């Protein structure tokens, strides 16, 4: 199921969102805040969200009445309120105003007063531990890509991160001098967020899993697994993590009577695994089948990669120099040709050593996609290859033939 809010009620609006129908709306008075909530109510959002931002010229106290008015008006209309409040002071004020959900970790060490406010509101806490580090990885041109990113995320936005290989160096210059400070600050904040999360768990605060996917470097679907790893590193048990992703996810929006656990009368929506995630969270990736509204689906029948997505997946693996990610979209008996019929390789196992050696010996190897054509089960890529010694670049055309959901044949024209 998909649950949504409308535009964020905000104490600040970035210049990029000063547009018609923006996703973030700055309000300057409690009257404007009430009006924005009333505007959303007929559209039946599942909750209201506030972006509670502090600026050098704007304290949390100076905009408190806006937050309070938003929450009160939402509650009058039966809507819960999630608040983005990452400083301890703003988080406390949000809870004082009646916030139901805090999204993102508090970046300051929490105290007893904060915990008491959470308990008073029966508020839920969504830590989103990974999102900040992904910003820094992107700005430092050093994105750490997991195998889950290659396998489960949308390959097109993932592929865009490799475009930095042919950006001018000056693009990253503004960040280079600040990277040591950024990494030091991140390490400090990560330590505080992890300690806060562990402490809240000890006090039985409702923790719900979330990733803030859609932010730079935080990819939909695959980021979930990375978030679980960070929750585990923070000291949460497998049982606590699984609860955060199931029953506590339902509690986040007051839907625990409808789903979130296996009980008579609840939605028959289940993921059936081949192993026990209480013993090892890796079991969450080993799916046997999925049940949706009582109907059983084979896992490979739910989301089927298009020919273009398969080709982009292998291109991402190529540019990352990751042999497993590169080969994953190919069929076991793939055939590689110099166009039209000069076969140069057959079988995934046989071509693996060749590409593995190439990735090892050419760490700067990069394929820039300059054009792409897609026709049914055929994808034609126009490519510019760099990172080869004594050559600025060379160009090639690659023709990919897809069969049974895998790349079955590749023809190169140089």
C-alpha positions as CSV (number, residue, x, y, z in Angstrom):
1,X,0.0,0.0,0.0
2,X,1.1,3.6,-0.6
3,X,0.4,6.3,1.9
4,X,0.9,10.0,1.0
5,X,0.9,13.5,2.3
6,X,0.4,16.8,0.4
7,X,2.9,19.6,0.1
8,X,5.0,20.2,3.3
9,X,4.0,22.9,5.6
10,X,7.3,24.7,6.1
11,X,9.0,27.4,8.0
12,X,11.5,27.7,5.0
13,X,11.3,27.3,1.3
14,X,14.4,26.7,-0.9
15,X,14.6,28.9,-4.0
16,X,14.2,25.8,-6.3
17,X,10.7,25.3,-4.9
18,X,9.5,28.8,-5.5
19,X,7.3,27.6,-8.3
20,X,3.7,27.0,-9.0
21,X,2.3,24.1,-6.9
22,X,5.5,23.5,-5.0
23,X,6.1,20.4,-2.9
24,X,7.2,22.6,0.0
25,X,5.2,25.6,0.9
26,X,6.5,28.3,3.3
27,X,3.9,29.7,5.6
28,X,4.6,32.9,7.6
29,X,1.7,32.9,10.1
30,X,-0.5,30.4,11.9
31,X,-3.5,31.6,9.7
32,X,-1.6,30.6,6.6
33,X,-0.7,27.2,8.2
34,X,-4.3,26.5,9.1
35,X,-5.4,27.5,5.5
36,X,-2.9,25.1,4.0
37,X,-4.1,22.2,6.1
38,X,-7.7,23.0,5.2
39,X,-6.7,23.1,1.5
40,X,-5.3,19.6,1.8
41,X,-8.1,18.0,3.8
42,X,-10.5,17.6,0.9
43,X,-7.8,15.7,-1.0
44,X,-7.7,13.1,1.8
45,X,-4.0,12.9,2.6
46,X,-2.9,10.1,4.9
47,X,-1.1,12.6,7.2
48,X,0.3,16.1,7.2
49,X,4.0,16.8,7.2
50,X,5.9,19.8,8.6
51,X,9.4,20.9,7.6
52,X,10.6,22.6,10.8
53,X,13.7,24.4,9.8
54,X,16.0,26.7,11.8
55,X,18.1,29.3,10.1
56,X,20.7,31.8,11.4
57,X,18.0,34.5,11.2
58,X,15.1,32.3,12.3
59,X,14.9,30.4,15.6
60,X,12.6,27.4,16.3
61,X,10.8,29.5,18.9
62,X,10.0,32.2,16.4
63,X,8.0,29.8,14.2
64,X,6.6,27.6,17.0
65,X,3.1,29.0,16.7
66,X,3.0,28.0,13.0
67,X,3.9,24.4,13.9
68,X,1.4,24.3,16.7
69,X,-1.4,25.7,14.6
70,X,-0.6,23.2,11.8
71,X,-0.8,20.2,14.2
72,X,-3.9,21.4,16.0
73,X,-5.8,22.0,12.7
74,X,-4.6,18.6,11.4
75,X,-5.8,16.8,14.6
76,X,-9.2,18.6,14.3
77,X,-9.6,16.9,11.0
78,X,-8.4,13.5,12.1
79,X,-5.0,13.7,10.5
80,X,-1.7,12.7,12.2
81,X,1.3,15.0,11.7
82,X,4.9,14.0,10.9
83,X,7.6,16.6,11.6
84,X,11.0,17.0,10.1
85,X,12.9,18.3,13.2
86,X,16.5,17.2,13.4
87,X,17.8,19.4,16.3
88,X,16.9,18.4,19.8
89,X,15.3,21.8,20.5
90,X,13.0,21.7,17.4
91,X,12.2,18.1,18.1
92,X,11.1,18.9,21.6
93,X,9.1,21.9,20.4
94,X,7.4,19.7,17.8
95,X,6.4,17.2,20.4
96,X,5.3,19.9,22.8
97,X,3.0,21.1,19.9
98,X,1.6,17.6,19.6
99,X,3.6,15.9,16.8
100,X,2.7,12.3,16.2
101,X,5.8,11.3,14.2
102,X,9.4,12.5,14.1
103,X,11.1,11.8,10.8
104,X,14.9,11.6,10.7
105,X,17.2,11.2,13.6
106,X,17.8,13.9,16.2
107,X,21.4,15.0,15.7
108,X,22.0,16.0,19.3
109,X,22.3,13.7,22.3
110,X,18.7,13.2,23.5
111,X,17.7,13.6,27.2
112,X,15.0,12.4,29.6
113,X,12.7,15.3,28.8
114,X,12.7,14.3,25.1
115,X,12.0,10.7,25.9
116,X,9.1,11.8,28.2
117,X,7.6,13.9,25.4
118,X,7.8,11.0,23.0
119,X,6.0,8.8,25.5
120,X,3.4,11.4,26.3
121,X,2.5,11.7,22.6
122,X,2.9,8.0,21.9
123,X,5.0,9.4,19.1
124,X,6.8,7.3,16.5
125,X,10.4,7.8,15.5
126,X,11.8,7.2,12.0
127,X,15.7,7.3,12.2
128,X,16.7,7.4,8.4
129,X,20.3,6.7,9.4
130,X,21.8,6.5,5.9
131,X,20.6,9.6,4.1
132,X,23.2,12.1,5.2
133,X,26.2,10.0,4.4
134,X,25.0,9.6,0.9
135,X,25.0,13.3,0.3
136,X,28.7,13.4,1.3
137,X,29.5,10.4,-0.9
138,X,28.0,12.2,-3.9
139,X,29.7,15.5,-3.2
140,X,33.0,13.8,-2.8
141,X,32.5,11.9,-6.0
142,X,32.9,8.6,-4.0
143,X,29.5,7.0,-3.9
144,X,29.6,3.6,-2.3
145,X,27.3,1.3,-4.3
146,X,26.0,-1.9,-2.8
147,X,25.2,-5.1,-4.6
148,X,21.6,-4.4,-3.6
149,X,21.7,-1.1,-5.4
150,X,22.8,-2.9,-8.6
151,X,20.1,-5.6,-8.2
152,X,17.1,-3.9,-6.8
153,X,17.2,-0.1,-7.5
154,X,16.0,1.6,-10.7
155,X,19.1,1.3,-12.9
156,X,18.5,4.6,-14.7
157,X,19.1,7.0,-11.7
158,X,21.9,4.7,-10.5
159,X,23.5,5.0,-13.9
160,X,23.4,8.8,-13.6
161,X,25.9,8.8,-10.8
162,X,28.5,7.4,-13.1
163,X,28.2,10.5,-15.3
164,X,30.4,12.3,-12.9
165,X,33.4,10.5,-14.6
166,X,33.1,12.9,-17.5
167,X,32.2,16.0,-15.5
168,X,34.8,18.8,-15.4
169,X,36.9,18.6,-12.2
170,X,35.9,22.1,-11.2
171,X,32.4,20.8,-10.5
172,X,33.6,19.2,-7.3
173,X,36.2,21.9,-6.4
174,X,33.8,23.8,-4.0
175,X,33.6,20.7,-1.8
176,X,37.2,19.4,-1.9
177,X,38.5,21.7,0.8
178,X,35.6,20.9,3.1
179,X,35.6,17.1,2.8
180,X,37.7,16.4,5.9
181,X,35.4,18.5,8.0
182,X,32.3,17.0,6.4
183,X,33.5,13.5,7.1
184,X,34.4,14.3,10.7
185,X,31.0,15.9,11.3
186,X,29.3,12.9,9.7
187,X,31.2,10.5,12.0
188,X,30.2,12.5,15.0
189,X,26.6,12.7,13.9
190,X,26.4,9.0,13.0
191,X,27.7,8.1,16.5
192,X,25.0,10.3,18.1
193,X,22.2,9.0,15.9
194,X,23.1,5.4,16.6
195,X,23.3,6.0,20.4
196,X,20.0,7.9,20.4
197,X,18.3,5.1,18.5
198,X,19.6,2.4,20.9
199,X,18.5,4.5,23.9
200,X,15.0,5.0,22.5
201,X,14.7,1.3,21.8
202,X,15.5,0.6,25.5
203,X,12.7,3.0,26.5
204,X,10.2,1.1,24.2
205,X,9.7,4.1,21.8
206,X,8.0,3.0,18.6
207,X,10.8,2.8,15.9
208,X,9.7,2.6,12.3
209,X,12.1,1.9,9.4
210,X,12.5,4.5,6.8
211,X,15.3,5.6,4.4
212,X,14.2,9.0,2.9
213,X,14.8,7.5,-0.5
214,X,14.8,10.0,-3.4
215,X,17.4,12.1,-1.8
216,X,20.8,12.3,-3.6
217,X,22.4,8.9,-3.5
218,X,19.7,7.2,-1.5
219,X,18.0,4.9,-3.9
220,X,14.5,3.5,-3.7
221,X,14.2,-0.2,-2.7
222,X,17.9,-1.0,-2.2
223,X,18.4,1.6,0.5
224,X,16.1,-0.4,2.8
225,X,18.8,-3.1,3.2
226,X,21.5,-0.5,3.9
227,X,19.2,1.1,6.5
228,X,18.8,-2.2,8.3
229,X,22.5,-2.7,8.4
230,X,22.9,0.6,10.1
231,X,20.2,-0.2,12.6
232,X,21.9,-3.4,13.4
233,X,25.2,-1.6,13.8
234,X,23.5,0.8,16.3
235,X,22.8,-2.2,18.5
236,X,19.2,-3.2,17.6
237,X,18.4,-6.9,17.6
238,X,17.0,-8.7,14.5
239,X,13.6,-8.9,16.2
240,X,13.6,-5.1,16.9
241,X,14.5,-4.4,13.3
242,X,11.9,-6.7,11.9
243,X,9.3,-5.1,14.2
244,X,10.3,-1.6,12.9
245,X,9.7,-2.8,9.3
246,X,6.3,-4.6,10.0
247,X,4.0,-3.8,13.0
248,X,5.7,-0.5,13.8
249,X,5.4,0.6,10.2
250,X,1.7,0.0,10.5
251,X,1.6,1.8,13.9
252,X,3.3,4.8,12.2
253,X,0.0,5.8,10.6
254,X,-2.4,4.0,13.1
255,X,-3.0,1.1,10.7
256,X,-1.9,-1.7,13.1
257,X,-5.4,-3.1,13.1
258,X,-5.2,-3.6,9.3
259,X,-1.8,-5.0,8.7
260,X,1.7,-5.3,10.1
261,X,1.4,-8.7,11.7
262,X,-0.1,-12.1,10.8
263,X,-3.5,-12.2,12.5
264,X,-7.0,-13.2,11.5
265,X,-8.8,-10.2,9.9
266,X,-5.7,-8.4,8.8
267,X,-4.6,-7.9,5.2
268,X,-3.2,-11.1,3.7
269,X,0.0,-9.4,2.4
270,X,3.1,-11.4,3.2
271,X,6.6,-12.0,2.0
272,X,7.6,-15.7,2.5
273,X,11.3,-16.3,3.0
274,X,13.5,-19.4,2.6
275,X,15.3,-18.7,5.9
276,X,14.7,-17.2,9.3
277,X,15.6,-13.4,9.5
278,X,15.6,-13.6,13.3
279,X,18.8,-15.6,12.9
280,X,20.3,-13.6,9.9
281,X,18.8,-10.5,8.3
282,X,20.3,-11.7,5.0
283,X,17.3,-14.0,4.8
284,X,15.2,-10.9,3.8
285,X,16.8,-11.1,0.4
286,X,16.0,-14.8,0.0
287,X,12.4,-14.6,-1.0
288,X,10.4,-17.7,-1.9
289,X,7.2,-15.9,-3.0
290,X,4.9,-13.0,-2.2
291,X,1.3,-13.0,-1.1
292,X,-0.8,-9.9,-1.9
293,X,-4.5,-9.9,-0.9
294,X,-4.4,-13.6,-0.5
295,X,-3.0,-14.3,-4.0
296,X,0.4,-16.0,-4.3
297,X,3.0,-14.5,-6.7
298,X,6.4,-15.8,-7.7
299,X,9.0,-13.2,-6.8
300,X,10.2,-12.9,-10.4
301,X,6.8,-12.2,-11.7
302,X,6.1,-9.0,-9.8
303,X,8.6,-6.6,-11.3
304,X,10.0,-7.7,-14.7
305,X,13.0,-5.8,-15.9
306,X,12.6,-4.2,-19.4
307,X,15.2,-4.8,-22.1
308,X,16.5,-1.2,-21.5
309,X,16.7,-1.8,-17.7
310,X,18.7,-5.0,-18.2
311,X,21.2,-3.2,-20.5
312,X,21.5,-0.3,-18.1
313,X,22.1,-2.7,-15.2
314,X,25.1,-4.3,-17.0
315,X,26.4,-0.8,-18.0
316,X,26.3,0.3,-14.3
317,X,28.2,-2.8,-13.4
318,X,30.8,-2.1,-16.1
319,X,31.3,1.5,-15.0
320,X,31.6,0.4,-11.4
321,X,34.2,-2.3,-12.3
322,X,31.9,-4.8,-10.4
323,X,32.1,-8.1,-12.2
324,X,29.1,-9.6,-10.4
325,X,26.8,-6.6,-11.1
326,X,28.0,-6.5,-14.7
327,X,27.2,-10.2,-15.4
328,X,24.0,-10.4,-13.4
329,X,21.7,-9.4,-16.3
330,X,23.3,-11.9,-18.8
331,X,22.0,-15.3,-19.6
332,X,24.2,-18.3,-18.6
333,X,24.8,-19.1,-22.2
334,X,25.2,-15.5,-23.5
335,X,27.0,-15.1,-26.8
336,X,29.3,-12.2,-27.7
337,X,30.0,-11.2,-31.3
338,X,32.0,-8.8,-33.4
339,X,29.3,-7.8,-35.8
340,X,27.9,-9.6,-37.7
341,X,28.8,-13.2,-36.9
342,X,32.4,-13.4,-35.5
343,X,31.8,-15.0,-32.1
344,X,34.3,-13.9,-29.4
345,X,32.8,-15.4,-26.3
346,X,30.2,-17.9,-25.2
347,X,28.8,-18.5,-21.7
348,X,28.8,-16.3,-18.7
349,X,31.4,-18.4,-16.9
350,X,33.8,-18.2,-19.9
351,X,33.6,-14.5,-20.4
352,X,33.9,-13.7,-16.7
353,X,37.8,-14.0,-16.5
354,X,38.2,-11.6,-19.5
355,X,36.1,-8.9,-18.0
356,X,37.3,-9.5,-14.5
357,X,40.9,-9.0,-15.7
358,X,39.9,-5.8,-17.6
359,X,38.2,-4.3,-14.6
360,X,41.3,-5.0,-12.5
361,X,43.9,-3.7,-14.9
362,X,41.9,-0.6,-16.1
363,X,40.5,1.0,-12.9
364,X,39.6,4.2,-14.8
365,X,37.6,2.4,-17.5
366,X,34.4,4.2,-18.2
367,X,31.6,3.9,-20.8
368,X,29.7,7.0,-21.6
369,X,26.3,6.4,-23.2
370,X,25.9,8.9,-26.0
371,X,22.7,7.6,-27.5
372,X,20.3,4.6,-27.1
373,X,17.7,3.1,-29.3
374,X,15.1,0.5,-28.0
375,X,13.0,-1.7,-30.3
376,X,11.1,-4.5,-28.7
377,X,13.7,-6.9,-27.4
378,X,16.7,-5.1,-29.0
379,X,18.7,-2.3,-27.4
380,X,21.3,-0.4,-29.4
381,X,23.8,1.7,-27.4
382,X,26.2,4.2,-28.9
383,X,29.2,4.3,-26.5
384,X,32.3,6.3,-25.9
385,X,35.0,4.4,-23.9
386,X,37.6,6.2,-21.9
387,X,40.2,5.1,-19.3
388,X,42.4,3.1,-21.7
389,X,46.1,4.0,-21.7
390,X,47.4,5.9,-24.7
391,X,43.9,6.6,-26.1
392,X,41.7,9.6,-25.4
393,X,38.7,7.4,-26.2
394,X,37.2,5.1,-28.7
395,X,33.6,4.8,-29.9
396,X,31.6,1.7,-30.5
397,X,28.0,0.5,-31.1
398,X,26.7,-2.4,-28.9
399,X,23.6,-4.3,-30.0
400,X,21.9,-6.2,-27.1
401,X,19.4,-9.0,-27.8
402,X,17.1,-9.9,-24.9
403,X,15.5,-13.3,-24.5
404,X,13.6,-14.7,-21.5
405,X,14.4,-11.7,-19.3
406,X,18.2,-11.8,-19.8
407,X,20.8,-10.5,-22.3
408,X,21.2,-13.4,-24.6
409,X,23.5,-12.0,-27.4
410,X,25.7,-8.9,-27.8
411,X,27.1,-7.6,-31.1
412,X,29.9,-5.0,-31.2
413,X,30.6,-2.6,-34.0
414,X,33.8,-0.6,-33.8
